[in-house]
């Protein structure tokens, strides 16, 4: 009986340690179920993607639910702030692989989360021709190229197609995203001017 009581009423120190392990992760907005307390807390991001919050490591396996928020007595705004702080603190773990025209990113099995890390992108902007363009076909896959690199754009599109063909437990989006004026938006390319 004592053990069950400890599980149903965790200590404040337990919740403090859990907060230190939270990171934001991308998830498709189609997963939103606001009427279910056991559904994940998802905030709208863009292009059909939302931001969930994951315990870890490993990250991405278990998302914070509305019931978790109630148990932790944590306001949603504090959840967002803590996860963003934790992400910024872990950016040193991000890795860039490959050579232009396309680069692959790795980050604790949730590479797509790097979309949410503002400080990360300043250094990469100078590494690609044109604006930063990314593909995030799955939570653990992010491919980066430049808007003025037709071979890079083609490579990113092929990689997205391969990930969707192979399947993945955390598929995200077939859309390319572009970074403009410090924000992400869906990339639409004027095909009349594209040199393929």
Residue frames as a rotation matrix with the C-alpha (Angstrom) as fourth column:
UNK 1
0.567 0.824 0.000 0.00
0.824 -0.567 0.000 0.00
0.000 0.000 -1.000 0.00
UNK 2
0.384 -0.503 -0.775 2.83
0.196 -0.776 0.600 2.41
-0.902 -0.382 -0.199 0.80
UNK 3
-0.657 -0.695 0.293 4.45
0.400 0.008 0.916 1.88
-0.639 0.719 0.273 -2.62
UNK 4
-0.163 0.693 0.702 1.20
0.965 -0.036 0.260 2.55
0.205 0.720 -0.663 -4.45
UNK 5
0.734 0.432 -0.523 0.77
0.582 -0.798 0.156 5.77
-0.350 -0.419 -0.838 -2.48
UNK 6
-0.092 -0.860 -0.502 4.25
0.152 -0.510 0.846 6.94
-0.984 0.002 0.178 -3.53
UNK 7
-0.726 -0.153 0.671 3.46
0.654 0.149 0.741 6.32
-0.214 0.977 -0.008 -7.17
UNK 8
0.155 0.889 0.431 0.15
0.935 -0.273 0.227 8.20
0.319 0.368 -0.873 -7.07
UNK 9
0.988 0.140 -0.062 1.62
0.153 -0.918 0.365 11.18
-0.006 -0.370 -0.929 -5.17
UNK 10
0.274 -0.955 0.110 5.17
0.829 0.177 -0.531 11.81
0.488 0.236 0.840 -6.44
UNK 11
0.202 -0.314 -0.928 7.35
0.782 -0.519 0.346 14.18
-0.590 -0.795 0.140 -4.48
UNK 12
0.900 0.076 -0.430 8.15
-0.114 -0.909 -0.400 17.75
-0.421 0.409 -0.809 -5.58
UNK 13
-0.063 -0.990 -0.130 11.76
-0.572 -0.071 0.817 16.67
-0.818 0.126 -0.561 -6.17
UNK 14
-0.277 0.049 0.960 10.51
0.578 0.806 0.126 14.02
-0.767 0.590 -0.252 -8.63
UNK 15
0.717 0.625 0.308 8.66
0.632 -0.396 -0.666 16.67
-0.294 0.673 -0.679 -10.64
UNK 16
0.635 -0.573 -0.518 11.70
-0.479 -0.819 0.318 18.97
-0.606 0.046 -0.794 -10.54
UNK 17
-0.410 -0.830 0.379 13.87
-0.187 0.483 0.855 16.21
-0.893 0.279 -0.353 -12.03
UNK 18
0.047 0.520 0.853 11.25
0.819 0.468 -0.330 15.44
-0.571 0.714 -0.404 -14.70
UNK 19
0.890 0.315 -0.329 11.20
0.127 -0.866 -0.484 19.11
-0.437 0.389 -0.811 -15.74
UNK 20
0.141 -0.932 -0.335 14.95
-0.618 -0.347 0.706 18.97
-0.774 0.108 -0.624 -16.32
UNK 21
-0.634 -0.371 0.679 14.44
0.163 0.794 0.586 16.06
-0.756 0.482 -0.443 -18.73
UNK 22
0.432 0.882 0.190 11.72
0.452 -0.029 -0.892 17.65
-0.781 0.471 -0.411 -20.93
UNK 23
-0.796 -0.562 -0.224 12.43
0.079 -0.464 0.882 18.57
-0.599 0.685 0.414 -24.54
UNK 24
0.189 0.846 -0.498 10.09
-0.627 -0.286 -0.724 19.85
-0.756 0.449 0.477 -27.26
UNK 25
-0.733 -0.347 0.585 9.48
0.220 0.693 0.686 17.46
-0.643 0.632 -0.432 -30.18
UNK 26
-0.590 0.535 -0.605 7.61
-0.803 -0.465 0.372 17.86
-0.082 0.705 0.704 -33.45
UNK 27
-0.677 0.499 0.540 4.45
0.337 0.863 -0.375 15.86
-0.654 -0.072 -0.753 -34.03
UNK 28
-0.795 0.465 0.391 1.77
0.332 -0.206 0.921 15.93
0.508 0.861 0.009 -36.72
UNK 29
-0.796 0.539 0.274 -1.21
-0.600 -0.650 -0.466 18.06
-0.073 -0.535 0.841 -35.73
UNK 30
-0.110 0.787 -0.607 -3.53
-0.535 0.468 0.704 15.28
0.838 0.402 0.370 -36.86
UNK 31
-0.457 -0.154 -0.876 -2.73
0.484 0.783 -0.391 13.68
0.746 -0.603 -0.283 -33.49
UNK 32
-0.888 0.122 0.443 -4.52
-0.391 -0.708 -0.588 16.41
0.242 -0.695 0.677 -31.50
UNK 33
-0.115 0.874 -0.473 -7.33
0.485 0.464 0.741 15.08
0.867 -0.144 -0.477 -29.27
UNK 34
-0.650 -0.207 0.731 -8.16
-0.339 -0.782 -0.523 17.85
0.680 -0.588 0.438 -26.82
UNK 35
0.309 0.881 0.359 -11.06
-0.795 0.032 0.606 15.95
0.522 -0.473 0.710 -25.25
UNK 36
0.755 -0.135 -0.641 -8.81
0.278 0.952 0.127 13.11
0.593 -0.274 0.757 -24.00
UNK 37
0.839 -0.434 0.328 -6.74
-0.530 -0.518 0.671 13.77
-0.121 -0.737 -0.665 -20.85
UNK 38
0.420 -0.702 0.575 -4.39
0.188 0.687 0.702 11.00
-0.888 -0.186 0.421 -21.95
UNK 39
0.770 -0.158 0.618 -3.69
0.611 -0.092 -0.786 12.68
0.181 0.983 0.026 -25.30
UNK 40
-0.252 -0.949 -0.190 -0.40
0.966 -0.259 0.015 14.54
-0.063 -0.180 0.982 -25.73
UNK 41
0.485 0.232 -0.843 -0.21
0.265 -0.958 -0.111 18.29
-0.833 -0.170 -0.526 -25.17
UNK 42
-0.223 -0.517 0.827 0.43
0.962 0.020 0.272 19.73
-0.157 0.856 0.493 -28.64
UNK 43
0.156 0.167 -0.973 0.94
0.075 -0.985 -0.157 23.37
-0.985 -0.049 -0.167 -29.59
UNK 44
0.881 0.209 0.424 0.54
0.426 0.039 -0.904 24.46
-0.206 0.977 -0.055 -33.19
UNK 45
-0.132 -0.961 -0.242 3.82
0.404 -0.275 0.872 25.14
-0.905 0.018 0.425 -34.96
UNK 46
0.001 0.204 -0.979 3.31
-0.768 -0.626 -0.132 25.43
-0.640 0.752 0.156 -38.75
UNK 47
-0.358 -0.188 -0.915 2.71
-0.895 0.348 0.279 23.45
0.266 0.918 -0.293 -41.93
UNK 48
0.510 0.654 -0.559 0.58
-0.439 0.756 0.486 20.80
0.740 -0.002 0.672 -40.23
UNK 49
-0.214 -0.670 -0.711 3.15
0.458 0.574 -0.679 20.29
0.863 -0.471 0.184 -37.48
UNK 50
0.811 0.421 0.407 2.75
-0.194 -0.462 0.865 20.76
0.552 -0.781 -0.293 -33.76
UNK 51
-0.377 -0.903 0.204 5.10
-0.488 0.006 -0.873 20.85
0.787 -0.429 -0.443 -30.82
UNK 52
0.782 0.485 -0.392 4.75
0.064 0.564 0.823 18.17
0.621 -0.668 0.410 -28.16
UNK 53
0.188 -0.691 0.698 6.88
-0.933 -0.348 -0.094 17.72
0.308 -0.633 -0.710 -25.05
UNK 54
0.589 -0.049 -0.807 8.84
-0.088 0.988 -0.124 14.57
0.804 0.144 0.577 -24.37
UNK 55
0.765 -0.408 0.498 10.37
-0.489 0.133 0.862 12.95
-0.418 -0.903 -0.098 -21.33
UNK 56
0.780 -0.521 -0.345 13.78
0.012 0.564 -0.825 11.46
0.625 0.640 0.447 -21.88
UNK 57
-0.358 -0.254 -0.899 16.20
-0.930 0.187 0.317 10.21
0.087 0.949 -0.303 -22.61
UNK 58
-0.778 -0.274 0.565 15.34
0.611 -0.123 0.782 8.57
-0.145 0.954 0.263 -24.91
UNK 59
-0.588 0.539 -0.603 13.32
-0.296 -0.837 -0.460 11.46
-0.752 -0.092 0.652 -26.27
UNK 60
-0.568 0.454 -0.687 10.23
-0.810 -0.161 0.563 11.16
0.145 0.877 0.459 -28.44
UNK 61
-0.835 0.240 -0.495 8.95
0.187 0.970 0.156 7.87
0.518 0.038 -0.855 -27.04
UNK 62
-0.124 0.790 -0.601 6.61
0.991 0.128 -0.038 9.37
0.047 -0.600 -0.798 -24.45
UNK 63
-0.528 0.032 0.848 4.93
0.224 -0.959 0.175 12.74
0.819 0.282 0.500 -24.80
UNK 64
-0.965 0.223 -0.138 3.54
0.057 -0.335 -0.940 14.79
-0.255 -0.915 0.311 -21.90
UNK 65
-0.418 0.898 0.136 -0.23
0.705 0.226 0.673 14.37
0.574 0.377 -0.727 -21.68
UNK 66
-0.050 0.520 0.853 -2.88
-0.326 -0.816 0.478 16.67
0.944 -0.254 0.210 -20.25
UNK 67
0.875 0.351 -0.333 -3.12
0.144 0.469 0.871 14.30
0.462 -0.810 0.360 -17.27
UNK 68
0.062 -0.938 -0.340 0.65
0.944 0.166 -0.286 14.63
0.324 -0.303 0.896 -16.72
UNK 69
-0.505 -0.224 0.834 0.31
0.149 -0.974 -0.171 18.42
0.850 0.038 0.525 -16.63
UNK 70
0.495 0.766 0.409 -2.41
-0.375 -0.236 0.896 18.13
0.784 -0.597 0.170 -14.00
UNK 71
0.788 -0.229 -0.572 -0.33
0.551 0.676 0.489 15.76
0.274 -0.701 0.658 -11.87
UNK 72
-0.249 -0.968 -0.010 2.74
0.914 -0.232 -0.334 18.01
0.321 -0.092 0.943 -12.11
UNK 73
0.556 0.546 -0.627 0.60
0.693 -0.721 -0.013 21.08
-0.459 -0.427 -0.779 -11.40
UNK 74
-0.562 -0.809 -0.173 2.52
0.460 -0.479 0.748 22.79
-0.688 0.341 0.641 -14.20
UNK 75
0.418 0.676 -0.607 0.96
-0.194 -0.586 -0.786 25.51
-0.887 0.447 -0.114 -16.33
UNK 76
0.737 -0.067 0.672 1.26
0.621 0.458 -0.636 24.94
-0.265 0.886 0.379 -20.07
UNK 77
0.875 -0.422 0.240 3.31
-0.240 -0.806 -0.540 28.13
0.421 0.415 -0.806 -20.46
UNK 78
0.391 -0.749 0.535 5.84
-0.810 -0.004 0.587 26.85
-0.437 -0.663 -0.608 -17.91
UNK 79
0.502 -0.150 0.852 6.04
0.282 0.959 0.003 23.52
-0.817 0.239 0.524 -19.77
UNK 80
0.883 -0.143 0.447 6.90
0.415 -0.206 -0.886 25.38
0.219 0.968 -0.123 -23.00
UNK 81
0.715 -0.613 0.335 9.46
-0.632 -0.773 -0.066 27.58
0.299 -0.164 -0.940 -21.26
UNK 82
0.379 -0.578 0.723 11.19
-0.554 0.485 0.677 24.68
-0.742 -0.657 -0.136 -19.47
UNK 83
0.603 -0.119 0.789 11.38
0.529 0.799 -0.284 22.56
-0.597 0.589 0.545 -22.62
UNK 84
0.884 -0.283 0.372 12.81
0.160 -0.563 -0.811 25.49
0.439 0.776 -0.453 -24.64
UNK 85
0.568 -0.695 0.440 15.38
-0.821 -0.444 0.359 26.16
-0.054 -0.566 -0.823 -21.92
UNK 86
0.381 -0.399 0.834 16.40
-0.149 0.864 0.481 22.48
-0.912 -0.307 0.270 -21.87
UNK 87
0.804 -0.059 0.592 16.70
0.577 0.318 -0.752 22.46
-0.143 0.946 0.290 -25.68
UNK 88
0.807 -0.521 0.279 18.97
-0.341 -0.796 -0.500 25.50
0.483 0.308 -0.820 -25.68
UNK 89
0.425 -0.652 0.628 21.12
-0.805 0.045 0.592 23.89
-0.414 -0.757 -0.506 -22.97
UNK 90
0.308 -0.248 0.918 21.56
0.110 0.968 0.224 20.69
-0.945 0.032 0.326 -25.05
UNK 91
0.919 0.138 -0.369 22.39
-0.320 -0.285 -0.903 22.27
-0.230 0.948 -0.218 -28.43
UNK 92
-0.002 -0.999 -0.053 26.01
-0.948 -0.015 0.317 21.18
-0.318 0.051 -0.947 -28.07
UNK 93
-0.269 -0.036 0.962 24.82
-0.079 0.997 0.015 17.62
-0.960 -0.072 -0.271 -28.76
UNK 94
0.799 0.581 -0.154 23.59
-0.166 -0.033 -0.986 18.57
-0.577 0.813 0.070 -32.27
UNK 95
-0.294 -0.897 0.331 25.70
0.148 0.299 0.943 17.15
-0.944 0.326 0.045 -35.09
UNK 96
0.587 0.349 -0.731 25.94
-0.642 -0.349 -0.682 18.11
-0.493 0.870 0.020 -38.76
UNK 97
-0.118 -0.579 0.807 26.97
0.170 0.789 0.591 15.37
-0.978 0.207 0.005 -41.20
UNK 98
0.435 0.254 0.864 27.67
0.824 0.274 -0.495 15.31
-0.363 0.928 -0.090 -44.91
UNK 99
-0.713 -0.644 -0.279 28.75
0.376 -0.687 0.622 17.84
-0.592 0.338 0.732 -47.48
UNK 100
-0.034 0.689 -0.724 26.82
-0.570 -0.608 -0.552 20.25
-0.821 0.394 0.413 -49.67
UNK 101
-0.669 0.545 0.506 24.50
-0.174 -0.776 0.606 20.13
0.723 0.317 0.614 -51.51
UNK 102
0.478 0.872 0.102 22.65
-0.341 0.077 0.937 18.50
0.810 -0.483 0.334 -48.58
UNK 103
-0.687 -0.664 0.295 23.51
-0.485 0.118 -0.866 18.03
0.540 -0.739 -0.403 -44.90
UNK 104
0.197 0.702 -0.684 22.02
0.313 0.616 0.723 15.64
0.929 -0.357 -0.099 -42.36
UNK 105
-0.238 -0.209 0.948 21.44
-0.764 -0.563 -0.316 16.65
0.600 -0.800 -0.026 -38.75
UNK 106
-0.069 0.202 -0.977 21.46
0.477 0.867 0.145 14.42
0.876 -0.456 -0.156 -35.68
UNK 107
-0.546 -0.063 0.835 20.22
-0.612 -0.651 -0.449 15.28
0.572 -0.757 0.317 -32.22
UNK 108
-0.789 0.143 0.597 19.33
-0.494 0.428 -0.756 12.62
-0.364 -0.892 -0.268 -29.62
UNK 109
-0.799 0.480 0.362 17.03
0.568 0.800 0.193 10.78
-0.197 0.360 -0.912 -32.06
UNK 110
0.348 0.920 -0.180 14.84
0.791 -0.391 -0.470 13.88
-0.503 0.021 -0.864 -32.47
UNK 111
-0.642 -0.740 0.199 16.70
0.719 -0.491 0.492 15.90
-0.266 0.460 0.847 -35.12
UNK 112
-0.143 0.670 0.728 13.49
0.700 -0.451 0.553 17.64
0.700 0.589 -0.405 -36.21
UNK 113
0.584 0.333 -0.740 13.41
0.800 -0.390 0.456 19.35
-0.137 -0.858 -0.494 -32.80
UNK 114
-0.447 -0.853 -0.270 16.28
0.756 -0.521 0.395 21.54
-0.477 -0.027 0.878 -33.99
UNK 115
-0.250 0.463 0.850 13.71
0.684 -0.537 0.494 23.53
0.685 0.705 -0.183 -36.01
UNK 116
0.750 0.657 -0.079 12.72
0.476 -0.453 0.754 25.04
0.460 -0.603 -0.652 -32.65
UNK 117
0.357 -0.725 -0.590 16.28
0.783 -0.112 0.611 26.05
-0.509 -0.680 0.528 -31.67
UNK 118
0.991 0.133 0.004 16.73
0.118 -0.858 -0.501 29.64
-0.063 0.497 -0.866 -32.85
UNK 119
0.492 -0.857 -0.155 20.45
-0.614 -0.467 0.636 29.94
-0.617 -0.217 -0.756 -31.93
UNK 120
0.101 -0.463 0.880 21.33
0.277 0.863 0.422 26.83
-0.956 0.201 0.215 -33.93
UNK 121
0.604 0.335 0.723 20.46
0.725 0.147 -0.673 28.24
-0.332 0.931 -0.154 -37.36
UNK 122
0.828 -0.304 -0.470 22.68
-0.337 -0.941 0.016 31.33
-0.447 0.146 -0.882 -37.47
UNK 123
-0.144 -0.981 0.133 25.80
-0.490 0.188 0.851 29.26
-0.860 0.057 -0.507 -38.16
UNK 124
-0.287 0.069 0.955 24.19
0.571 0.813 0.113 27.10
-0.769 0.578 -0.273 -40.84
UNK 125
0.725 0.643 -0.248 22.73
0.209 -0.548 -0.810 30.02
-0.657 0.535 -0.532 -42.82
UNK 126
0.359 -0.678 -0.642 26.17
-0.808 -0.570 0.149 30.79
-0.467 0.465 -0.752 -44.24
UNK 127
-0.494 -0.621 0.609 26.81
-0.320 0.781 0.537 27.13
-0.809 0.071 -0.584 -45.16
UNK 128
-0.158 0.519 0.840 24.16
0.769 0.598 -0.224 26.86
-0.619 0.611 -0.494 -47.91
UNK 129
-0.963 -0.145 0.227 23.46
0.263 -0.683 0.681 28.82
0.056 0.715 0.696 -51.10
UNK 130
-0.350 0.873 0.339 20.37
-0.104 -0.396 0.912 30.97
0.931 0.284 0.230 -50.66
UNK 131
0.062 0.494 0.867 17.88
-0.953 -0.230 0.199 30.54
0.298 -0.838 0.457 -47.84
UNK 132
-0.862 -0.303 0.406 17.94
-0.451 0.825 -0.342 27.52
-0.231 -0.478 -0.847 -45.53
UNK 133
0.152 0.880 -0.450 15.56
-0.883 0.326 0.338 24.81
0.445 0.346 0.826 -46.73
UNK 134
-0.758 -0.388 0.524 14.90
-0.611 0.703 -0.364 21.69
-0.227 -0.596 -0.770 -44.67
UNK 135
-0.010 0.733 -0.680 13.01
-0.463 0.600 0.653 18.45
0.886 0.322 0.333 -44.95
UNK 136
-0.683 -0.116 0.721 11.65
-0.719 0.278 -0.637 16.82
-0.127 -0.954 -0.273 -41.79
UNK 137
-0.238 0.621 -0.747 10.00
-0.539 0.556 0.634 13.60
0.808 0.553 0.202 -42.98
UNK 138
0.436 0.327 -0.839 10.29
0.476 0.707 0.523 11.98
0.763 -0.628 0.153 -39.55
UNK 139
0.995 0.039 0.089 11.05
-0.056 -0.525 0.849 13.04
0.080 -0.850 -0.521 -36.00
UNK 140
0.515 -0.852 0.091 14.59
0.207 0.227 0.952 11.67
-0.832 -0.471 0.293 -36.20
UNK 141
-0.106 -0.523 0.846 15.39
0.966 0.148 0.213 12.87
-0.237 0.840 0.489 -39.73
UNK 142
0.737 0.270 -0.619 16.34
0.094 -0.949 -0.303 16.37
-0.669 0.165 -0.725 -40.88
UNK 143
-0.023 -0.682 0.731 18.01
0.977 0.138 0.160 17.20
-0.210 0.718 0.664 -44.18
UNK 144
0.440 0.068 -0.895 19.28
0.179 -0.984 0.013 20.74
-0.880 -0.165 -0.445 -44.88
UNK 145
-0.191 -0.520 0.832 20.09
0.977 -0.015 0.214 22.47
-0.099 0.854 0.511 -48.17
UNK 146
-0.679 -0.068 -0.731 19.87
0.104 -0.995 -0.003 25.92
-0.726 -0.078 0.683 -49.75
UNK 147
0.366 0.927 -0.077 17.04
0.122 -0.129 -0.984 27.41
-0.923 0.351 -0.161 -51.80
UNK 148
0.560 -0.228 -0.797 19.49
-0.781 -0.465 -0.416 28.12
-0.276 0.855 -0.439 -54.64
UNK 149
-0.630 -0.761 0.157 20.79
-0.679 0.637 0.364 24.55
-0.377 0.122 -0.918 -54.85
UNK 150
0.271 0.772 -0.575 18.71
-0.937 0.348 0.025 22.50
0.220 0.532 0.818 -57.34
UNK 151
-0.213 -0.348 -0.913 20.79
-0.188 0.932 -0.311 19.34
0.959 0.105 -0.264 -56.64
UNK 152
-0.982 -0.159 0.098 20.33
-0.114 0.092 -0.989 19.87
0.148 -0.983 -0.108 -52.89
UNK 153
-0.311 0.944 0.110 16.58
-0.894 -0.251 -0.370 20.40
-0.322 -0.213 0.922 -53.21
UNK 154
0.259 0.372 -0.891 16.30
-0.722 0.687 0.076 17.26
0.641 0.624 0.447 -55.33
UNK 155
-0.591 -0.568 -0.572 18.34
-0.025 0.722 -0.691 15.28
0.806 -0.394 -0.441 -52.79
UNK 156
-0.878 0.330 0.346 16.12
-0.421 -0.191 -0.887 16.46
-0.227 -0.924 0.306 -49.90
UNK 157
0.071 0.962 -0.263 12.96
-0.995 0.049 -0.089 15.52
-0.072 0.268 0.961 -51.84
UNK 158
0.051 -0.119 -0.992 14.37
-0.419 0.899 -0.129 12.05
0.907 0.422 -0.004 -52.62
UNK 159
-0.897 -0.421 -0.134 15.26
-0.038 0.376 -0.926 11.52
0.440 -0.825 -0.353 -48.96
UNK 160
-0.535 0.785 0.312 11.73
-0.757 -0.281 -0.590 12.50
-0.375 -0.552 0.745 -47.90
UNK 161
0.293 0.655 -0.696 10.23
-0.887 0.458 0.058 10.09
0.357 0.601 0.715 -50.43
UNK 162
-0.325 -0.498 -0.804 12.51
-0.169 0.867 -0.468 7.26
0.931 -0.016 -0.366 -49.17
UNK 163
-0.970 -0.024 0.242 11.56
-0.243 0.043 -0.969 7.85
0.012 -0.999 -0.047 -45.52
UNK 164
-0.167 0.983 0.077 7.83
-0.902 -0.121 -0.415 7.85
-0.399 -0.139 0.906 -46.32
UNK 165
0.232 0.204 -0.951 8.19
-0.715 0.699 -0.024 4.77
0.659 0.686 0.308 -48.54
UNK 166
-0.596 -0.567 -0.569 10.10
-0.029 0.723 -0.690 2.87
0.803 -0.394 -0.448 -45.83
UNK 167
0.571 0.805 -0.159 7.71
0.224 0.033 0.974 4.01
0.790 -0.592 -0.161 -43.10
UNK 168
-0.711 -0.694 0.110 8.66
0.106 -0.261 -0.959 5.31
0.695 -0.671 0.259 -39.70
UNK 169
-0.234 0.673 -0.702 6.80
0.955 0.296 -0.035 5.29
0.183 -0.678 -0.712 -36.38
UNK 170
0.070 0.206 -0.976 7.05
0.560 -0.818 -0.132 9.11
-0.825 -0.538 -0.172 -36.22
UNK 171
-0.358 -0.127 0.925 6.40
0.915 -0.245 0.320 10.39
0.186 0.961 0.204 -39.75
UNK 172
-0.382 0.147 -0.912 6.02
0.442 -0.838 -0.320 14.17
-0.812 -0.526 0.255 -39.89
UNK 173
0.511 0.558 -0.654 5.79
-0.179 -0.674 -0.716 15.95
-0.841 0.483 -0.244 -43.23
UNK 174
0.261 -0.354 0.898 6.49
0.911 0.399 -0.108 15.67
-0.320 0.846 0.427 -46.96
UNK 175
0.934 0.178 0.308 6.70
0.282 -0.900 -0.333 19.48
0.218 0.398 -0.891 -47.19
UNK 176
-0.207 -0.977 0.050 9.94
0.849 -0.204 -0.488 21.42
0.487 -0.058 0.871 -47.43
UNK 177
0.775 0.378 -0.505 10.34
0.600 -0.690 0.404 24.33
-0.196 -0.617 -0.762 -45.01
UNK 178
0.033 -0.746 0.665 12.32
0.647 -0.491 -0.584 27.53
0.762 0.449 0.466 -45.58
UNK 179
0.081 -0.109 -0.991 13.77
0.913 -0.391 0.118 29.93
-0.400 -0.914 0.068 -43.03
UNK 180
-0.158 -0.030 0.987 12.88
0.628 -0.774 0.077 33.55
0.762 0.632 0.141 -43.81
UNK 181
-0.070 0.063 0.996 13.36
-0.407 -0.913 0.029 36.54
0.911 -0.403 0.090 -41.54
UNK 182
-0.763 -0.417 0.494 14.11
-0.603 0.182 -0.777 34.26
0.234 -0.891 -0.390 -38.60
UNK 183
-0.066 0.800 0.596 10.97
-0.683 0.399 -0.612 32.10
-0.728 -0.447 0.520 -38.97
UNK 184
-0.889 -0.173 0.425 10.05
0.108 0.821 0.561 28.85
-0.446 0.544 -0.711 -40.72
UNK 185
0.073 0.927 -0.369 7.40
-0.719 -0.208 -0.663 28.66
-0.691 0.314 0.651 -43.44
UNK 186
0.446 0.145 0.883 6.37
0.372 0.867 -0.330 26.14
-0.814 0.476 0.333 -46.09
UNK 187
-0.523 -0.746 -0.412 8.72
-0.195 -0.366 0.910 26.33
-0.830 0.556 0.046 -49.07
UNK 188
0.654 0.627 0.424 7.10
0.363 0.232 -0.902 26.89
-0.664 0.744 -0.076 -52.44
UNK 189
-0.447 -0.891 -0.073 9.48
0.220 -0.189 0.957 26.96
-0.867 0.412 0.280 -55.36
UNK 190
0.458 0.496 -0.738 8.70
-0.591 -0.450 -0.669 28.76
-0.664 0.742 0.087 -58.57
UNK 191
0.267 -0.344 0.900 9.32
0.377 0.897 0.231 25.85
-0.887 0.278 0.369 -60.95
UNK 192
0.942 0.074 0.327 9.53
0.333 -0.323 -0.886 28.16
0.041 0.943 -0.329 -63.97
UNK 193
0.635 -0.741 0.218 12.79
-0.689 -0.671 -0.275 29.53
0.350 0.025 -0.936 -62.53
UNK 194
0.535 -0.438 0.722 14.14
-0.418 0.605 0.677 26.27
-0.734 -0.664 0.141 -61.17
UNK 195
0.156 -0.574 -0.804 17.10
-0.947 0.145 -0.288 24.80
0.282 0.806 -0.520 -63.02
UNK 196
0.524 0.068 0.849 16.72
-0.464 0.859 0.217 21.06
-0.714 -0.508 0.482 -62.83
